[in-house]
């Protein structure tokens, strides 16, 4: 199946997405939240508060429809980068309307790239979530599309970080995270992981993204979800369940640069070109 160039600009119809506090708590546990430091995000008796990066979960409602529309080979699909932004804090339960759009289709000859924009609106019809997903499509190059524009890299500042957090990822973390809606067997099935070149299932990129969001929330936003306006980053190398993540941040005027590596492979960035905008 070849990329359908005519899918550029395609918009999904509005898709209803409802969630409750159980979903936000399941997500928080899936990205490593702990009772000693983050009980407000895990216990309904305290709301619960909602981690800002939970906003990536409603975008799943439109993602599959967009992938189906462009006609790519899913077996070669790699999550390249993610951006999320919030116009106001998420509530512990809500009924949202989600809409997705194919915003870019690019030909890299040996592979292709797709960019999806996904927006969600609250019960009042106000925009609350803006997401941007970029995919590398390893088996879909040569379809005749344009090349992408050069992207601006945002390396970490050349100084000691303002914070460094080390978190051990449980061996079952990917199995827990996938309950939030990303059921790709790459993160659960050893046979499937071996088929695509990995020794074992890898951690979801968006799970690593959630760990990064928690670190920024704690060390740059004083734990206040309303202060994290946006977060973006590129998934450079995978992390694995059982790894120890090393999350570093550099607080600057209105933003925080972020990197994620692992103790096991300290020279490999798992999350790169990453930064958060702080209110």
Protein Blocks (a to p, Z undefined) as FASTA:
>chain_A
ZZdfklgopacddddddddfklmmmmmmmnopafklmmmmmcmknopacdfklmmmmmmm
mmmmmmmmnopafklgccfbdcdddfbdcdfbdcdddddddfbdcdehjaccdddddddd
dfkopafbdcddddddfklghnopacdddddddddddbddfbdcdddddfklmmmmmmno
pacfklmpmklmmmnopabdcddfklmmmmmmmmmmmmmnnopaklmmbdcdddfbdcde
hiacdddddddehiacdddddfklmmbcfbghiacddZZ
